[in-house]
Amino acid sequence: MKQLVSVIILLVVVSFANAQGSKMYNSKLDGPFTTVKTIKVNGVCEMCEHTIEGALKKSPAIYFADWDEESKLLLVKYNRTMISAQKIEEMVAATGHSTAHVKADTNAVNALPECCKHDKKST
């Protein structure tokens, strides 16, 4: 009986994991031009997350944007025929948040709320 319960639990966990993994990219549903990329983005708080994600979600070429405060990683799902990864990083930098390849615009950094000024919080 314990083995049967263990097998059922294992099947449920595997099914759930497969379902979660397929939510991000499915070539049959998303098409051949959809790309998923992870980009390192500096930021420190929930307001940073709102600013970064909000700027990207305005673009029709970007289907999904999620920045994680702990890891400082931005997960982006986009149409690579409409926008490039470089352009996405430039859009993020225009909000005042530097990426791995594009430094944030100074004027945009100065316009950020104090809590979002990551350069001043770095020690």
VOFI-280269 format. One line per field, with one value per residue: x, y, z of N, C-alpha, C in turn. Coordinates in nm, 4 decimals. Each point is the difference from the previous one (the first is absolute). Layout:
# residues N
n_x	(X, ...)
n_y	(Y, ...)
n_z	(Z, ...)
ca_x	(X, ...)
ca_y	(Y, ...)
ca_z	(Z, ...)
c_x	(X, ...)
c_y	(Y, ...)
c_z	(Z, ...)
This chain:
# residues 123
n_x	(0.0825, 0.1063, 0.0327, -0.1245, -0.0091, 0.1166, -0.0424, -0.1155, 0.0615, 0.0844, -0.1042, -0.0622, 0.1095, 0.0245, -0.1272, 0.0011, 0.1152, -0.0477, -0.1111, 0.0725, 0.0815, -0.1106, -0.0273, 0.1315, 0.0258, -0.0830, 0.0894, -0.0911, -0.0026, 0.1277, 0.0230, 0.0573, -0.0669, -0.0624, 0.0587, 0.0658, 0.0215, 0.1115, -0.0294, 0.1245, -0.0819, 0.0673, -0.0284, -0.0852, -0.1086, -0.1166, 0.0334, 0.1233, -0.0515, -0.0809, 0.1045, 0.0831, -0.0856, -0.0402, 0.1275, 0.0291, -0.0937, 0.0472, 0.1058, -0.0573, 0.1296, -0.0327, 0.0023, 0.1183, -0.0078, 0.1004, 0.0173, 0.1034, -0.0518, -0.0136, -0.0335, -0.0784, -0.0778, 0.0012, -0.1146, 0.0375, -0.1259, 0.0604, -0.0471, 0.0930, -0.1090, -0.0553, 0.0797, 0.1114, 0.0854, 0.0786, -0.1046, -0.0224, 0.1306, -0.0085, -0.1115, 0.0631, 0.1102, -0.0937, -0.0325, 0.1342, -0.0161, 0.1250, 0.0414, 0.0183, -0.0714, -0.0997, 0.0768, -0.0577, -0.0998, 0.0948, -0.0656, -0.0112, 0.1272, 0.0288, -0.0821, 0.0768, -0.0949, 0.0244, -0.1076, -0.0155, 0.0661, 0.0121, 0.0504, -0.0910, -0.0757, 0.0757, 0.0497)
n_y	(-0.1194, -0.0010, -0.1082, -0.0395, 0.0401, -0.0589, -0.0997, 0.0059, 0.0192, -0.0942, -0.0687, 0.0356, -0.0222, -0.1100, -0.0302, 0.0377, -0.0625, -0.0976, 0.0114, 0.0154, -0.0946, -0.0557, 0.0629, -0.0074, -0.1136, 0.0094, -0.0701, -0.0883, 0.0546, 0.0095, -0.0992, -0.0014, 0.1118, -0.0772, 0.0897, -0.0774, 0.1090, -0.0249, 0.1138, 0.0235, 0.0422, 0.1126, -0.0207, 0.0609, 0.0360, -0.0059, 0.1230, -0.0484, -0.1043, 0.0824, 0.0777, -0.0992, -0.0731, 0.1105, 0.0379, -0.1233, -0.0064, 0.1214, -0.0758, 0.0101, 0.0240, 0.0485, -0.1315, -0.0025, 0.0628, -0.0594, 0.1014, -0.0748, 0.0522, -0.1251, -0.0586, 0.1076, -0.1048, 0.0435, -0.0619, -0.0053, 0.0024, -0.0102, 0.0793, -0.0883, -0.0108, 0.0317, -0.0670, 0.0641, -0.0891, 0.0542, 0.0042, -0.1237, -0.0257, 0.0595, -0.0698, -0.1042, 0.0242, 0.0205, -0.1061, -0.0041, -0.1148, -0.0131, -0.0449, -0.1248, 0.0485, 0.0554, 0.1090, 0.0167, 0.0630, 0.0932, 0.0624, -0.1200, -0.0228, 0.1244, -0.0412, -0.1042, -0.0649, 0.0538, -0.0703, 0.0553, 0.0915, -0.1073, 0.0968, 0.0740, -0.1076, -0.0066, -0.1041)
n_z	(0.0000, 0.0815, -0.0689, 0.0040, 0.1250, 0.0207, -0.0745, 0.0613, 0.1153, -0.0338, -0.0463, 0.1094, 0.0723, -0.0685, 0.0062, 0.1263, 0.0165, -0.0739, 0.0672, 0.1098, -0.0388, -0.0412, 0.1130, 0.0137, -0.0589, -0.0977, -0.0727, 0.0355, 0.1214, 0.0340, -0.0791, -0.1193, 0.0143, 0.0867, 0.0779, 0.0849, 0.0726, 0.0663, 0.0634, 0.0350, 0.0981, 0.0197, 0.1254, 0.0830, -0.0657, 0.0606, 0.0327, 0.0183, 0.0623, 0.0615, 0.0200, 0.0308, 0.0691, 0.0611, -0.0036, 0.0326, 0.0916, -0.0179, -0.0236, -0.1200, -0.0083, 0.1206, 0.0121, 0.0601, 0.1183, 0.0632, 0.0864, 0.0405, 0.1104, 0.0391, -0.1133, -0.0074, -0.0271, -0.1238, 0.0069, -0.1281, -0.0415, -0.1191, -0.0967, -0.0349, -0.0758, 0.1166, 0.0832, 0.0283, 0.0447, -0.0917, -0.0807, 0.0433, -0.0071, -0.1178, -0.0191, 0.0533, -0.0686, -0.0897, 0.0750, -0.0185, -0.0621, 0.0406, -0.1171, -0.0337, -0.1015, 0.0681, 0.0108, 0.1174, -0.0568, 0.0101, -0.0955, -0.0561, 0.0294, -0.0349, -0.0954, 0.0276, 0.0659, 0.1167, 0.0255, -0.1182, 0.0639, -0.0783, -0.0773, 0.0597, -0.0262, -0.1090, 0.0656)
ca_x	(-0.0825, 0.0894, 0.0648, -0.1000, -0.0134, 0.1252, -0.0022, -0.0996, 0.0576, 0.1066, -0.0631, -0.0593, 0.1099, 0.0599, -0.0971, -0.0025, 0.1268, -0.0063, -0.0966, 0.0598, 0.1070, -0.0536, -0.0711, 0.0834, 0.0203, -0.0539, 0.0240, -0.1225, -0.0881, 0.0696, 0.0547, 0.1461, 0.0702, -0.0043, 0.1247, 0.0020, 0.1358, 0.0217, 0.0906, 0.0358, -0.0421, 0.0168, -0.1182, 0.0043, -0.1270, -0.1222, -0.0259, 0.0875, -0.0666, -0.1141, 0.0521, 0.0651, -0.1008, -0.0972, 0.0564, 0.0081, -0.1323, -0.0654, 0.0385, -0.0741, 0.0956, 0.0349, -0.1171, 0.0102, 0.1185, -0.0052, 0.1280, 0.0061, 0.0769, 0.1108, 0.1030, 0.0257, -0.0133, -0.1210, -0.0384, -0.0783, -0.0460, -0.0251, 0.0067, 0.1328, -0.0062, -0.0498, 0.0859, 0.1227, 0.0382, 0.0689, -0.1039, -0.0648, 0.0914, -0.0043, -0.1269, 0.0163, 0.0946, -0.0702, -0.0790, 0.0914, 0.0550, 0.1044, -0.0005, 0.1345, 0.0668, -0.0375, -0.0020, -0.1215, 0.0036, 0.0213, -0.1201, -0.1018, 0.0405, -0.0292, -0.1449, -0.0528, -0.0180, 0.1214, 0.0115, 0.0385, 0.1334, 0.0822, 0.1415, 0.0251, -0.0186, 0.1062, 0.1110)
ca_y	(0.1194, 0.1156, 0.0142, 0.0550, 0.1414, 0.0643, 0.0084, 0.1014, 0.1306, 0.0248, 0.0344, 0.1334, 0.0970, 0.0048, 0.0658, 0.1420, 0.0593, 0.0128, 0.1052, 0.1290, 0.0269, 0.0278, 0.1278, 0.1080, -0.0043, -0.1156, 0.0318, -0.0144, 0.1135, 0.1280, 0.0214, -0.0119, 0.1255, 0.0351, -0.0287, 0.0249, 0.0406, 0.0472, 0.1149, 0.0528, 0.1406, 0.0559, 0.0546, -0.0332, -0.0082, -0.0304, 0.1097, -0.0272, -0.1062, 0.0603, 0.0886, -0.0808, -0.0797, 0.0892, 0.0570, -0.1029, -0.0523, 0.0939, -0.0349, -0.1132, -0.1058, -0.0712, -0.0738, -0.0293, 0.0549, -0.0212, 0.0249, -0.0552, 0.0888, -0.0719, -0.0425, 0.1128, -0.0493, 0.0327, -0.1029, 0.0664, -0.0797, 0.1015, -0.0357, 0.0450, 0.0693, 0.1350, 0.0699, -0.0743, -0.0022, 0.1273, 0.1031, -0.0237, 0.0522, 0.1463, 0.0432, -0.0119, 0.1041, 0.1284, 0.0158, 0.0318, -0.1252, -0.0550, -0.1428, -0.0543, 0.0576, 0.1398, 0.0806, 0.0801, 0.1421, 0.0776, 0.0773, -0.0940, -0.0407, 0.1126, 0.0131, -0.1122, 0.0234, -0.0316, -0.1432, -0.0713, 0.0392, -0.1148, 0.0345, 0.0584, -0.1020, -0.1000, 0.0205)
ca_z	(0.0000, 0.0063, -0.1307, -0.0909, 0.0333, -0.0427, -0.1464, -0.0367, 0.0332, -0.0966, -0.1274, 0.0120, 0.0037, -0.1337, -0.0880, 0.0356, -0.0444, -0.1454, -0.0319, 0.0342, -0.0959, -0.1318, -0.0009, -0.0481, -0.1445, -0.0686, -0.1403, -0.0781, 0.0282, -0.0077, -0.1327, -0.0116, 0.0223, 0.1414, 0.0696, 0.1435, 0.0385, 0.1363, -0.0018, 0.1324, 0.0110, 0.1342, 0.0637, 0.1429, 0.0723, -0.0723, -0.0943, -0.1141, -0.0751, -0.0684, -0.1045, -0.1030, -0.0689, -0.0625, -0.1227, -0.1031, -0.0338, -0.0921, -0.1365, -0.0558, -0.0345, 0.1228, 0.0464, 0.1426, 0.0662, 0.1442, 0.0650, 0.1347, 0.0884, 0.0646, -0.0951, -0.0908, -0.1364, -0.0744, -0.0961, -0.1043, -0.1127, -0.1020, -0.1406, -0.0419, -0.1284, 0.0255, 0.0952, 0.0324, 0.1420, 0.0229, 0.0139, 0.1287, 0.1020, -0.0108, 0.0597, 0.1454, 0.0420, -0.0079, 0.1221, 0.1089, 0.0530, -0.0864, -0.0306, -0.0153, -0.1166, -0.0233, 0.1223, 0.0146, -0.0319, 0.1221, 0.0305, 0.0471, 0.1356, 0.0889, 0.0139, 0.0787, 0.1441, 0.0768, 0.0287, -0.1224, -0.0459, 0.0360, 0.0081, 0.1320, 0.1036, -0.0100, 0.0948)
c_x	(0.0867, 0.0679, -0.0957, -0.0174, 0.1245, 0.0038, -0.0984, 0.0531, 0.1091, -0.0573, -0.0610, 0.1091, 0.0630, -0.0944, -0.0052, 0.1262, 0.0004, -0.0955, 0.0584, 0.1076, -0.0533, -0.0744, 0.0846, 0.0131, -0.0518, 0.0077, -0.1260, -0.0938, 0.0676, 0.0555, 0.1513, 0.0765, -0.0009, 0.1290, -0.0168, 0.1437, 0.0010, 0.1064, 0.0245, -0.0330, 0.0171, -0.1301, -0.0007, -0.1355, -0.1174, -0.0352, 0.0863, -0.0656, -0.1156, 0.0464, 0.0566, -0.1043, -0.0991, 0.0486, 0.0003, -0.1373, -0.0780, 0.0284, -0.0802, 0.0907, 0.0381, -0.1263, -0.0015, 0.1277, -0.0170, 0.1401, -0.0064, 0.0953, 0.1222, 0.1132, 0.0455, -0.0075, -0.1372, -0.0237, -0.0941, -0.0330, -0.0438, 0.0082, 0.1300, 0.0011, -0.0442, 0.0920, 0.1215, 0.0249, 0.0705, -0.1015, -0.0734, 0.0874, 0.0036, -0.1283, 0.0079, 0.0922, -0.0648, -0.0876, 0.0871, 0.0646, 0.0994, -0.0196, 0.1448, 0.0768, -0.0273, -0.0100, -0.1244, 0.0256, 0.0072, -0.1239, -0.1113, 0.0320, -0.0346, -0.1499, -0.0622, -0.0248, 0.1269, 0.0183, 0.0503, 0.1412, 0.1031, 0.1470, 0.0349, -0.0114, 0.1096, 0.1099, 0.1091)
c_y	(0.1255, 0.0237, 0.0625, 0.1497, 0.0763, 0.0190, 0.1079, 0.1399, 0.0361, 0.0409, 0.1399, 0.1067, 0.0149, 0.0708, 0.1499, 0.0699, 0.0183, 0.1104, 0.1371, 0.0375, 0.0388, 0.1330, 0.1117, -0.0026, -0.1314, 0.0294, -0.0126, 0.1188, 0.1341, 0.0302, 0.0019, 0.1284, 0.0470, -0.0454, 0.0324, 0.0296, 0.0463, 0.1088, 0.0459, 0.1486, 0.0459, 0.0625, -0.0456, -0.0248, -0.0326, 0.1102, -0.0151, -0.1043, 0.0570, 0.0860, -0.0801, -0.0762, 0.0876, 0.0577, -0.1024, -0.0484, 0.0936, -0.0355, -0.1196, -0.1178, -0.0843, -0.0618, -0.0182, 0.0625, -0.0182, 0.0171, -0.0509, 0.0836, -0.0695, -0.0314, 0.1123, -0.0419, 0.0345, -0.1106, 0.0655, -0.0994, 0.0993, -0.0568, 0.0565, 0.0662, 0.1452, 0.0820, -0.0869, 0.0035, 0.1308, 0.1119, -0.0150, 0.0552, 0.1527, 0.0561, -0.0043, 0.1110, 0.1382, 0.0247, 0.0360, -0.1217, -0.0583, -0.1489, -0.0454, 0.0690, 0.1486, 0.0731, 0.0888, 0.1462, 0.0808, 0.0789, -0.0903, -0.0476, 0.1100, 0.0169, -0.1130, 0.0410, -0.0434, -0.1494, -0.0792, 0.0326, -0.1018, 0.0345, 0.0567, -0.1032, -0.1053, 0.0320, -0.0999)
c_z	(0.0000, -0.1343, -0.1010, 0.0235, -0.0459, -0.1503, -0.0456, 0.0275, -0.0998, -0.1355, 0.0019, -0.0038, -0.1377, -0.0974, 0.0259, -0.0480, -0.1506, -0.0418, 0.0280, -0.1007, -0.1363, -0.0057, -0.0604, -0.1525, -0.0560, -0.1485, -0.0857, 0.0196, -0.0249, -0.1385, 0.0000, 0.0334, 0.1453, 0.0671, 0.1474, 0.0380, 0.1450, -0.0050, 0.1433, 0.0017, 0.1439, 0.0477, 0.1444, 0.0656, -0.0918, -0.1005, -0.1245, -0.0907, -0.0819, -0.1180, -0.1172, -0.0820, -0.0752, -0.1315, -0.1136, -0.0455, -0.0924, -0.1457, -0.0508, -0.0373, 0.1206, 0.0588, 0.1514, 0.0535, 0.1503, 0.0567, 0.1428, 0.0849, 0.0603, -0.0958, -0.0929, -0.1464, -0.0569, -0.1013, -0.0997, -0.1102, -0.1068, -0.1416, -0.0553, -0.1377, 0.0174, 0.0899, 0.0308, 0.1505, 0.0358, 0.0226, 0.1335, 0.1124, -0.0023, 0.0613, 0.1522, 0.0508, -0.0029, 0.1227, 0.1201, 0.0634, -0.0989, -0.0219, -0.0139, -0.1135, -0.0239, 0.1336, 0.0010, -0.0357, 0.1296, 0.0396, 0.0540, 0.1416, 0.0994, 0.0238, 0.0830, 0.1444, 0.0737, 0.0217, -0.1219, -0.0481, 0.0474, 0.0128, 0.1381, 0.1109, -0.0022, 0.0996, -0.0251)
